[in-house]
Amino acid sequence: MNANRFLRVALALALLSSGGLVTARANDTAAELRTGGLVFVRSDAIEMEEEDLFISMDEIRVDYVFRNRTEEDVRSIVAFPMPEIPSSPYTMVATPWLGEDVTPGDNIFGFSVEIDGTPVEPNLEMRASAAGLDVTEELLAAGIPVNHLAPGIDAQLAELDDATKADWIARGMLHHDFYEDDDTRVDHYWPLWSLRATYWWWSTFPGDARMRVSHRYTPSVGGTAGASFLENDGTPGGYDLEGYQRRYCLEGSFLRALENATRQSGADYPPFSEAWISYVLTTGGNWAGTIGRFTLTVDKGAPENFISFCGEGVEKIGPTTFRMVKEDFYPARDLEFLIMRRLDQP
């Protein structure tokens, strides 16, 4: 690894350590309350006629039109599941909710719901898992927040008794390391469990009628401080290029534009940072039929930024915005967006 490459990797790790791993968002889905929490199910009575989705690095907006296909009112739990948020001693999740006044039960994403223009207060279920097993109740019994990003959790973990620490380390719930400070050993314990958060509420869908549902929230945008899939001269290469091509459908024109921008900048390495946004679209397939009309609008943030994502029939509708419209749409894959932000611009 040459010096410039090492610098870019070091910058990426530095940003990740201060908050850089992306989390995704999900479509509404029907659910049931069972032992152990919410279980997502399919509804054959309710169809999603329209979904209008707006995604940017500052805000996510989703507007739905649902229709009850039956003559009878249908009362159902509607859930909005967040994807798994992992924890690692080497990375942290970039979150919009961290602060001294945050408690484990807070609305951590600033998530809001309106039904036909009337605000609804959503419930929030948070579950923890480690090594594929649910460990929520064990954490709560020990007085540890399920939210592994809760302020002060490091101190709480350090206060656990030695037997609990050893058990949790063996089960992949806890990471332990230490360092020497003036001949004094300093031990550190880091949560390794994953967080699953789901917002949910009861809704009554009137018989043979339409209902509008809207969500708003602040996204958690991840990324790196450098362009990890480009070589120093801006040509494709580096870390996980094939993975980036699969996730973001990187086309030749996109890669050439990054190479040209690198060459024109005169920098020793690509003058970009990466931003990642994901949206879990496939849960929209749990309603009856297809999505009648699906509209996606994406804002890349600044005219000098570059964006890539998988989509068909995408049109540029403004200096920073792109739109894709689909009829009778079945969400077969989730959406992932890569935004390359210029480092050499104001």
C-alpha positions as CSV (number, residue, x, y, z in Angstrom):
1,M,0.0,0.0,0.0
2,N,1.5,3.3,-1.0
3,A,1.4,6.4,1.2
4,N,-1.6,8.1,-0.5
5,R,-3.6,4.9,-0.3
6,F,-2.8,4.5,3.3
7,L,-3.8,8.1,4.0
8,R,-7.2,7.5,2.4
9,V,-7.8,4.3,4.3
10,A,-6.8,6.0,7.5
11,L,-9.2,8.9,6.8
12,A,-12.0,6.4,6.1
13,L,-11.4,4.6,9.4
14,A,-11.2,7.9,11.3
15,L,-14.6,8.9,10.0
16,L,-16.1,5.6,10.7
17,S,-14.9,5.7,14.3
18,S,-16.7,9.0,14.8
19,G,-19.9,7.9,13.2
20,G,-20.1,6.5,9.7
21,L,-22.0,3.2,9.2
22,V,-25.3,3.6,7.4
23,T,-28.6,2.4,8.6
24,A,-31.6,1.7,6.4
25,R,-35.2,2.5,6.4
26,A,-38.2,0.3,5.6
27,N,-41.6,0.4,4.0
28,D,-44.8,0.0,6.0
29,T,-45.9,-3.6,6.6
30,A,-48.7,-5.4,8.4
31,A,-47.8,-7.0,11.7
32,E,-49.1,-9.0,14.6
33,L,-48.3,-8.9,18.3
34,R,-47.1,-12.3,19.4
35,T,-44.9,-13.6,22.3
36,G,-41.5,-12.2,21.8
37,G,-42.7,-9.1,20.0
38,L,-43.9,-8.0,16.6
39,V,-44.1,-10.5,13.7
40,F,-44.5,-9.2,10.1
41,V,-47.4,-10.7,8.1
42,R,-49.0,-10.4,4.8
43,S,-52.4,-8.6,4.3
44,D,-54.6,-9.7,1.5
45,A,-57.3,-7.1,2.3
46,I,-55.2,-3.9,2.1
47,E,-53.4,-2.8,-1.0
48,M,-50.9,0.0,-1.5
49,E,-52.2,2.1,-4.4
50,E,-49.5,4.7,-4.2
51,E,-46.1,5.3,-2.6
52,D,-44.3,8.6,-3.0
53,L,-40.8,8.4,-1.6
54,F,-38.3,11.3,-1.2
55,I,-34.8,10.6,-0.1
56,S,-32.0,13.0,0.7
57,M,-29.1,13.2,3.2
58,D,-31.2,15.6,5.4
59,E,-34.7,14.1,5.3
60,I,-36.8,11.1,4.3
61,R,-40.5,11.6,3.4
62,V,-42.9,8.8,2.5
63,D,-46.5,9.3,1.5
64,Y,-48.8,6.3,0.9
65,V,-52.3,5.8,-0.3
66,F,-53.8,2.5,1.0
67,R,-57.1,1.0,0.0
68,N,-59.2,-1.6,1.8
69,R,-60.4,-4.0,-0.9
70,T,-63.1,-5.5,1.3
71,E,-66.5,-4.1,2.4
72,E,-65.7,-4.4,6.1
73,D,-63.4,-2.2,8.2
74,V,-60.1,-3.9,8.8
75,R,-58.2,-3.1,12.0
76,S,-54.5,-4.0,11.8
77,I,-51.1,-3.2,13.3
78,V,-49.0,-1.2,10.8
79,A,-45.3,-1.5,11.4
80,F,-42.3,0.4,10.0
81,P,-39.3,-1.8,10.7
82,M,-35.8,-0.4,10.8
83,P,-33.0,-2.7,9.7
84,E,-30.5,-4.2,12.0
85,I,-28.0,-1.7,13.4
86,P,-24.8,-3.5,14.3
87,S,-22.2,-2.5,16.9
88,S,-18.4,-2.8,16.6
89,P,-15.4,-1.4,18.5
90,Y,-14.1,-0.2,15.1
91,T,-17.1,1.5,13.7
92,M,-20.1,3.6,14.9
93,V,-23.4,4.4,13.4
94,A,-23.9,7.9,12.2
95,T,-27.1,8.8,14.1
96,P,-29.2,12.0,14.2
97,W,-30.5,11.4,17.7
98,L,-27.5,11.2,20.0
99,G,-27.4,13.6,22.9
100,E,-27.3,13.9,26.6
101,D,-31.1,13.9,27.0
102,V,-31.6,10.7,25.0
103,T,-33.1,7.7,26.9
104,P,-33.4,4.2,25.5
105,G,-37.2,4.6,24.9
106,D,-36.9,7.8,22.9
107,N,-38.0,8.2,19.4
108,I,-34.4,7.8,18.2
109,F,-35.0,8.7,14.6
110,G,-37.4,11.6,15.1
111,F,-40.0,9.5,13.3
112,S,-43.5,11.0,12.8
113,V,-46.8,9.5,11.4
114,E,-49.9,11.2,10.0
115,I,-53.0,9.4,8.9
116,D,-55.3,11.4,6.7
117,G,-53.5,14.5,8.1
118,T,-53.9,13.6,11.7
119,P,-50.8,13.0,13.8
120,V,-50.5,9.5,15.4
121,E,-48.1,8.7,18.2
122,P,-46.2,5.5,17.2
123,N,-45.0,2.9,19.6
124,L,-41.4,1.8,19.5
125,E,-40.2,-1.8,19.9
126,M,-36.4,-2.3,20.3
127,R,-34.9,-5.8,20.3
128,A,-31.2,-6.9,20.7
129,S,-29.6,-9.9,19.1
130,A,-26.1,-11.5,19.4
131,A,-24.9,-14.5,17.5
132,G,-28.4,-14.9,16.1
133,L,-30.1,-15.1,19.5
134,D,-32.4,-12.6,21.1
135,V,-30.7,-11.1,24.2
136,T,-33.2,-8.3,24.9
137,E,-34.4,-9.6,28.2
138,E,-30.9,-10.3,29.5
139,L,-29.8,-6.8,28.8
140,L,-32.9,-5.3,30.5
141,A,-32.5,-7.6,33.6
142,A,-28.9,-6.4,34.0
143,G,-30.0,-2.8,33.7
144,I,-28.3,-2.3,30.3
145,P,-30.1,-0.3,27.5
146,V,-31.1,-2.3,24.5
147,N,-30.0,0.7,22.4
148,H,-26.2,0.1,22.2
149,L,-25.8,3.8,21.2
150,A,-27.3,5.1,24.5
151,P,-25.1,7.7,26.2
152,G,-23.1,6.3,29.2
153,I,-23.5,2.7,28.1
154,D,-19.7,2.2,28.3
155,A,-19.7,3.0,32.0
156,Q,-22.7,0.7,32.6
157,L,-21.0,-2.2,30.9
158,A,-17.8,-1.6,33.0
159,E,-19.8,-1.9,36.2
160,L,-21.1,-5.4,35.4
161,D,-19.8,-8.2,37.6
162,D,-16.9,-10.3,36.3
163,A,-19.0,-13.4,35.8
164,T,-21.6,-11.5,33.6
165,K,-18.8,-9.9,31.6
166,A,-17.1,-13.3,30.9
167,D,-20.4,-14.9,29.9
168,W,-21.3,-12.0,27.5
169,I,-17.9,-12.0,26.0
170,A,-18.1,-15.8,25.3
171,R,-21.5,-15.4,23.7
172,G,-20.5,-12.5,21.4
173,M,-22.4,-9.8,23.3
174,L,-19.4,-7.9,24.5
175,H,-16.0,-6.9,23.3
176,H,-13.1,-6.4,25.7
177,D,-9.8,-4.7,25.2
178,F,-7.4,-2.7,27.3
179,Y,-4.4,-0.3,27.1
180,E,-1.7,1.0,29.4
181,D,-1.8,4.6,30.6
182,D,1.3,5.5,32.7
183,D,1.6,1.9,33.8
184,T,-2.1,1.7,34.7
185,R,-4.2,-0.8,32.9
186,V,-7.4,0.7,31.5
187,D,-10.1,-1.9,30.5
188,H,-12.8,-1.1,28.0
189,Y,-16.0,-3.0,27.2
190,W,-17.9,-2.5,24.0
191,P,-21.4,-3.7,23.1
192,L,-21.5,-6.2,20.2
193,W,-25.2,-6.9,20.0
194,S,-27.3,-5.6,17.1
195,L,-30.3,-3.3,17.5
196,R,-33.6,-3.8,15.7
197,A,-36.0,-0.9,16.1
198,T,-39.6,-1.0,14.8
199,Y,-42.2,1.7,14.9
200,W,-45.8,0.5,15.0
201,W,-49.4,1.7,15.6
202,W,-52.9,0.4,15.2
203,S,-54.9,1.6,12.2
204,T,-58.4,1.0,11.1
205,F,-58.8,0.8,7.3
206,P,-62.4,1.7,6.4
207,G,-64.2,-0.7,4.1
208,D,-64.0,0.0,0.4
209,A,-62.1,3.3,1.1
210,R,-58.7,4.9,0.8
211,M,-56.5,6.1,3.6
212,R,-53.4,8.3,3.3
213,V,-50.4,7.7,5.6
214,S,-47.3,9.9,5.8
215,H,-43.9,9.5,7.5
216,R,-41.2,12.0,8.1
217,Y,-37.8,11.4,9.8
218,T,-34.1,12.3,9.8
219,P,-31.9,9.8,8.0
220,S,-28.7,8.3,9.4
221,V,-26.2,8.9,6.6
222,G,-23.0,6.8,6.6
223,G,-19.9,6.8,4.5
224,T,-16.1,7.3,4.4
225,A,-13.8,10.2,4.2
226,G,-12.3,9.0,1.0
227,A,-13.3,7.1,-2.2
228,S,-12.6,3.5,-1.1
229,F,-13.4,1.9,-4.5
230,L,-11.1,4.2,-6.5
231,E,-7.3,4.2,-7.0
232,N,-5.2,7.3,-6.3
233,D,-5.6,8.4,-10.0
234,G,-9.4,8.0,-9.8
235,T,-9.6,4.8,-11.8
236,P,-11.8,2.0,-10.5
237,G,-10.1,-0.3,-8.0
238,G,-9.4,-0.4,-4.3
239,Y,-11.6,-1.8,-1.7
240,D,-14.7,-3.9,-2.6
241,L,-15.2,-2.5,-6.1
242,E,-17.4,-5.5,-7.1
243,G,-19.5,-5.1,-4.0
244,Y,-20.1,-1.4,-4.8
245,Q,-21.0,-2.3,-8.4
246,R,-23.6,-4.8,-7.1
247,R,-25.1,-2.5,-4.5
248,Y,-25.1,0.8,-6.4
249,C,-25.1,-0.3,-10.1
250,L,-22.0,1.7,-10.9
251,E,-22.0,2.4,-14.6
252,G,-19.0,3.3,-16.8
253,S,-20.2,6.9,-17.3
254,F,-20.3,7.3,-13.5
255,L,-16.8,5.9,-12.9
256,R,-15.4,7.9,-15.8
257,A,-16.9,11.1,-14.4
258,L,-15.2,10.4,-11.0
259,E,-11.9,9.7,-12.8
260,N,-12.1,13.0,-14.9
261,A,-13.0,15.0,-11.7
262,T,-9.9,13.5,-10.0
263,R,-7.6,14.4,-12.9
264,Q,-9.0,17.9,-13.2
265,S,-8.7,18.6,-9.4
266,G,-4.9,18.0,-9.5
267,A,-5.1,16.2,-6.1
268,D,-3.0,13.2,-5.2
269,Y,-6.1,11.1,-4.5
270,P,-9.8,11.4,-5.5
271,P,-11.3,14.5,-3.9
272,F,-14.5,12.7,-2.7
273,S,-16.1,11.4,0.5
274,E,-18.8,8.7,0.2
275,A,-22.3,9.0,1.7
276,W,-24.5,5.9,1.9
277,I,-28.3,5.9,2.3
278,S,-30.4,2.7,2.2
279,Y,-34.1,2.1,2.1
280,V,-35.7,-1.3,2.7
281,L,-38.4,-1.3,0.0
282,T,-39.2,-5.0,-0.1
283,T,-41.6,-5.0,3.0
284,G,-44.0,-3.0,0.7
285,G,-44.6,-6.4,-0.9
286,N,-46.5,-7.6,2.2
287,W,-49.6,-5.8,1.1
288,A,-52.1,-7.2,-1.4
289,G,-51.0,-7.0,-5.0
290,T,-48.4,-4.7,-6.3
291,I,-47.8,-1.0,-5.5
292,G,-50.1,0.7,-8.0
293,R,-47.9,3.7,-8.6
294,F,-44.4,4.1,-7.1
295,T,-42.6,7.4,-7.3
296,L,-39.0,7.8,-6.1
297,T,-37.4,11.3,-5.9
298,V,-33.7,11.5,-4.8
299,D,-31.7,14.6,-4.0
300,K,-27.9,14.3,-4.1
301,G,-27.4,17.5,-2.1
302,A,-25.2,19.7,-4.3
303,P,-24.8,20.1,-8.1
304,E,-21.1,19.1,-7.9
305,N,-21.9,15.8,-6.1
306,F,-22.3,12.5,-8.0
307,I,-24.9,9.8,-7.3
308,S,-25.4,6.2,-8.3
309,F,-28.2,3.8,-7.5
310,C,-30.0,0.9,-9.2
311,G,-33.1,2.0,-11.1
312,E,-34.8,2.0,-14.5
313,G,-36.1,5.0,-16.3
314,V,-34.5,7.5,-14.0
315,E,-34.8,11.1,-15.1
316,K,-33.0,14.2,-13.9
317,I,-35.6,16.8,-12.9
318,G,-33.4,19.5,-11.3
319,P,-29.9,20.5,-10.6
320,T,-29.7,17.9,-7.7
321,T,-32.8,15.8,-8.1
322,F,-33.7,12.6,-9.9
323,R,-37.0,10.8,-10.3
324,M,-38.2,7.3,-11.2
325,V,-41.9,6.4,-11.6
326,K,-43.2,2.8,-11.9
327,E,-46.7,1.5,-12.4
328,D,-47.9,-1.8,-10.9
329,F,-44.5,-2.0,-9.1
330,Y,-43.4,-5.1,-7.2
331,P,-40.5,-4.2,-4.8
332,A,-38.1,-7.1,-5.6
333,R,-35.0,-5.4,-4.1
334,D,-34.1,-2.8,-1.6
335,L,-32.8,0.7,-2.6
336,E,-29.2,1.7,-1.9
337,F,-27.7,5.1,-2.8
338,L,-24.1,6.2,-3.1
339,I,-23.5,9.9,-3.1
340,M,-19.9,11.1,-3.8
341,R,-19.4,14.5,-2.1
342,R,-16.6,16.8,-3.3
343,L,-14.0,17.5,-0.7
344,D,-12.4,20.4,-2.8
345,Q,-15.6,22.4,-3.0
346,P,-16.9,25.1,-0.5
